[in-house]
Structures are given as structure tokens and as C-alpha cells.
Amino acid sequence: MTDTPSPAQKTQRPTLINEFAPRRSFLARFQRWEWMLVALIIAVIFLNSRLSPFFLNGRNISRTSSDFMEMGMMMLPMVFIIISGNIDLSVASNLGMCASFMGWLFNQGVNIWVAALAALLLGMLGGLMNGLLIARLKIPSLVVTLGTFAFFRGVAYVLLGDQAARGYPAAFKYIGQGMLPGTLVPFSVALFALLALIFGLVLHKTTFGRYLFAIGSNQNSSIYSGVPVERIKIIIFTLSGLMAALAGLILAARFGSTRPDIGTGLELSVITAAVLGGVDINGGIGTMPGAVLSLTLIGLMRFGMGLLNIQGQVQGIAIGMLLILSILLPNIIRQTSGTKALLKRQVFWRVLAVAGIFALFFYFFFWSRAPVLAGG
Amino acid sequence: MTVKTLNAARPKLVLAAARYREVGLAFFILILIAAVSLRSPNFLTAANFQNIFLNISILIIVALAQTMVMITKGIDLSVGSMIGLVAMMVSFMIKIYPNFPIPVAVALGMGLGAVLGVFNGLIIAYGKVPPIIATLGTLSVYRGLVFLYSEGTWINAFEMSRTFKLLSKAAPLGLPNLVIFAIVAAVLVFFFLNHTRTGRDIYAVGSNPDAAQYAGIRKQRIIFTVYVLSGIACGLGGVLWASRFESAQTNTALGFELQTVAASIVGGVSTSGGVGTVPGVLLGALLLGIIQNSLTLVRISPFWQLAAQGLLILIAVVTDHLIQRGMQRRSG
């Protein structure tokens, strides 16, 4: 986001490693954020399996896991992009554009596989457009991808309007709905696992990956050190476009139809998954295993809440709070080491006042809804 | 004293570019108006323009607040959800008490919005959570609260009192109230940003947070303030939204955050902070409104609207960038 994050910002990262934390505190034992995620995942599994008998069911888990693969596909390049200090808000719109383009071609009578290939190319083209504007013209990625966010989605509406494309052949639906022969593993999950492995290796074991961290930590010094910053930015945004298109194909295959609003709002879930996985929004910090773990955590939480009949949007409260707390808690622990600050009088009254305001708000919240809902 | 020094400290180049930009934007709007009125005789009429202004009033109110947030290098992605939540809560009150006094409804909306803004402000200014993450989180939290609150029910036009519906539409002063609200908001924000100490501090914090702090500006308090102001603006926006569209739905103002950011960016607000003016944002919102309106009048399918809007944002930022780079070359 910011091209040159200040050193002060760098210390506020969502990891729990910090020298200021009280020694031997419970949280400090988790040396890495990834272990915290693993602990959370175990807690969620334990809690959910007690709450619902349907949770630990292979068939259910297998079916649910494929619901999060579009998010996952887009999350992989998003990790690259955020680590390099940029952001891509246009992924879900690109997904919509590509899926709609494929549907539109299919409606014109084009072979589905040719249409899918064309959609992948269009996705790359969209990503390339982002990359060129960001790298060559040096416009902030937030601004560029906000523009293409609207533009790509607009193209999706232009292509399909109020129509839907449906009637895809079974062979195509397989990539979204099918299982690997003889197992309970959905094809899309297997594909995601393979891609995650490749993306992880590229990020952590290659020069290209090191360059991403370098650009995200300090873009100017990377330029002076001979890192091909422009080329790398163009590559990662093009990659993001390609993966968004792939996610679009899988989503269309899973639904068995395409409407122009397909995947609306997914970009925020994708960014949430990456950031919850410990990828620093200011760039320079993050791991692929962390991101994959956080995707798993979000998936399990949503699955569990779904079994308890909690609406998707209400589930968003839990996911949103988890995202905020994952960064807020380490910050608070760091700031109030020794809890001396909390005991200061002034601060105490302020905290009390704020707590009062929120208490009033929620009192009103629950009081005012009762009569309307009771009256039906 | 502070005001003068800060003005002098802002690079002349940025100031000139900003001014140039507003003139350029106004020029572009005039060309667009001329072109559209050639194609459609219904475009350049008082009634149509009143319609355009009605359509962009809420956008203006919220985009002005978004601008203040963006000047501090922040962003508030939760505005759409705040509007939706306040619209729903106030509409519930209107439904329970048909005689609910309208000024109280407006104040209630702004108060509820302020509480939501306080939450954003606390976690961003004092909890040090990056603004984009914090408001991304509250975007889903507040939208989730809308569902939790209403359990999916809608409030429809017949459940709202006539006076409440008239709040946005009545025109005792010659212009619809909604437009008056937007004008008053614009004047207030203009005065606040340019002629009060806190307003100038907002620019200072956005231009260089560390320098601002060394100059004795309470950085955290300023950042907290802009998010609370954003919440208040969304509260007002939510009440007006419910009154204008005569309904409160679970998806009210879904995706509105990006429109407000778009209006600000087209109006010349920089995402890297410190730059942004009220006239610029007004022109940005006007341009979005005119494009939306003219596409309908020239009988272009409404499906083109979003694509045109996106293209416009891209054109605006690219030309802006090229102009600034050109100016830098000439002067440097």
C-alpha cells in the first residue's frame, strides 16, 4: 500500500514475537503466528464437533472444502502482492469478468474448453493492465485496482446483462464439482494443494520470492540493489489475473451457471484470509503456510457456524472480529506491558466512558429490535 | 499562526497541481454536459439537474467524510455497512413509533453512526491497526449486525410515516431538503478543513505524521476524530437513505464505500495522504452523478454504467498522474 513503510510501522506486525511482551506469558510461548493459527484450528474443530454431530463427517468436510477453493486460488497470488507492499482489489471483479466472458462465448456456441482458455487469457490481460498501470505509471495499486474493480465487473454486466449462461457439459462441471477418482478429495482442492505448494516454494525458496520480500520491505533500496521491481510487479499482477480467471472457471463449474454478479465481494474475503494468515498489509512480512492455515481456519469456522444455522452475513461478524483482534491483541499486549498504563486514572475513566457508550449502543440495539420482530 | 505556517510549508507544486486539477475536472464536466445535451434535449433542464443533485447528495455527504479520512492517509471501507446499519435501526424506530419526531431521528442516526465511528477510530488510532484492515473487518462486522438486528426482515414504505419520507423530499427552501443537507455539509466541512485548527491538523498529520507529532499535534486524537466524523456522516447518510428510498433493507448501501472512494479520488484526493479539497470532491461526485444520469438519457444500457464508471476512474487517475509528472519535469 504505502511505498515506503516507516520503521515504526514495521514493528506493528501480526506476529507474537516481540521483546516487549511479558516473559513467560501464555501467548509468548507461541513463537510464531502459525502455531497460534494451528491452536485456533484445533480449538474450532473441538468446539464444533461438540456442538454438532455432523461436523466430523468426511463427506460433509469434503463438500464444504471445495466452497473455499475460489478464495484460496485468489489468495495465493494475493500473498505475493501484499508481501510486495501492494494490494489487488480487482480480483473478484476479474473473476466475474472472466467467468462471464466464458459464459458469453459458450452462449455463442463456442466449445467450452476453448471458451475457458480464452477466459484465462482475458484474466491475464486484465492483470497485465493492472500491472502496467501500477509498475510503469507508478500509480498506487489501491487506486488502480479500485478503478479496475468497477471496470472489470462492469464488463461482466456488459457481456451477460441480465442473462445467465448455463448448461455446461458434465466434463467441465467436473473441475468444480468432481472428486478425484476413488477418494473423497474434490478435484479443486487437489488442484489448490498443488498450486499452494508451488506458490509456497516460489515464495520461500527462490530468488523471485526473496525479491518480493525485498520490495515490500524497502522498494527504493530494492531498486538501487538491482531488483527488477517493475518487471516483478507486472508478473505478480498478471499472475493474480490468471488465478482470478482460474477461480472464475472453478466457481462457474461448481455453480453450473454464470451470472455477471458471480463472486461479488470475494476480494475482501481473500484479503482477510491473507492478513489473518500473518501477511503484513504494509508489506515485507508473511508466509504461505500461514495463509493456507488461515484459509483452513476461516473455512472450518464458517462450516461450523453454517451447521448451527447461522446466516452467512452474521458469520461475517466472527470473521471480521477475528481479523481485527489478530492484529489488535498483539498491539495491545505490546503497548500495555506491565498494565501500568491501564491503572492511570485518566485512561481508566476514558476506558470506562467508551465501555459505557458501547453498552448503551447494544442496549438500544437489542431493545429496539424486539417489538418489530415480535410483531412479525 | 499554525494555519499560516502550514500553508507555507505545503509545496507550491502540489497546491498548483491541485488547483489545475479542479479547473481541469470542471472543464471536463462542461464538455460532457455539452456533448450529452446535444444528444438528449432532456438533459440540460432544471428538473433533470435537480434529479442529479438528489442522486448525489448522500454520496457527497459521505464522500466528504471519506476525504477527511483519506487526507490522514487512511481509508474507511465500512461506510456502506454503517449506512446500512443506521438506516435499519432508525427505520425500526420509525416503524414502532409512527409519530417519532424527525429531528430526533436525525440526531439518533448521527449518534448511532458516531458510536460505530468511535469503534473504528479506537482500533485504528489507539490500537494501531492499519485502517484498511480495521475497516475491512468492521465492514463485515457492521453488515453482520444488520442481519443480526433485523433477522432478514425489511422495512417497507408503508411502514414509514409520511413525515419521515418527506424528510428528504420536502422543499421548504426551494430545494429538496436532501440537497440542502449536502450543501450544509459541504460548507461545514470546507470551513472545518480550511479555517479551524483541527482541520489544518488533519492535513498536517496526512502530509507527515512524524513531523506533525513533533510539532505538537496529537496525531492519535486527529486520526480518531476523522473516523468518528466519518461515522457521523454515515449516520446522517443512513437516515437520509432510508427516507429517500423509503425502505431499509439488509443490503442497503452495499458496496457504497467504493463509490465514495471513487468520488474522492476522481476529485483529486491522494491515497498517500495530505491532499484533497472540498470543491474537488464535489466535482468528483458531480461527475459520477452526471455520467450515471446521462448514460440513461442517451439510452445506453444501464449495464454499461459500472464499466463506464470504472473507466472514468482509471482515466482520471492516469491523466492526473501524467499531468503531475509533466509539471514535475517542467519545474524540476
Interface residues (C-beta under 8 A of the other chain):
Chain A: M1 T2 D3 S6 A8 Q12 I87 L133 L137 K138 I139 P140 L142 V143 V144 L146 G147 T148 F149 A150 F151 F152 R153 G154 V155 Y157 V158 G161 D162 P260 T264 G265 L268 I271 T272 V275 I281 N282 Q311 Q313 V314 Q315 G316 I317 I319 G320 M321 L323 I324 I327 L328 N331 I332 Q335 V354 I357 F358 L360 F361 F364 F365 S368 R369 P371 V372 L373
Chain B: K73 I75 L77 M89 F92 M93 K95 I96 L112 V115 V118 F119 L122 I123 G127 K128 V129 P130 I132 I133 A134 L136 G137 T138 L139 S140 V141 R143 G144 L145 V146 F147 L148 Y149 S150 E151 G152 T153 D210 T250 G255 L258 V261 A262 I265 T271 S272 S301 F303 W304 Q305 L306 A307 A308 Q309 G310 L311 I313 L314 V317 V318 H321 L322
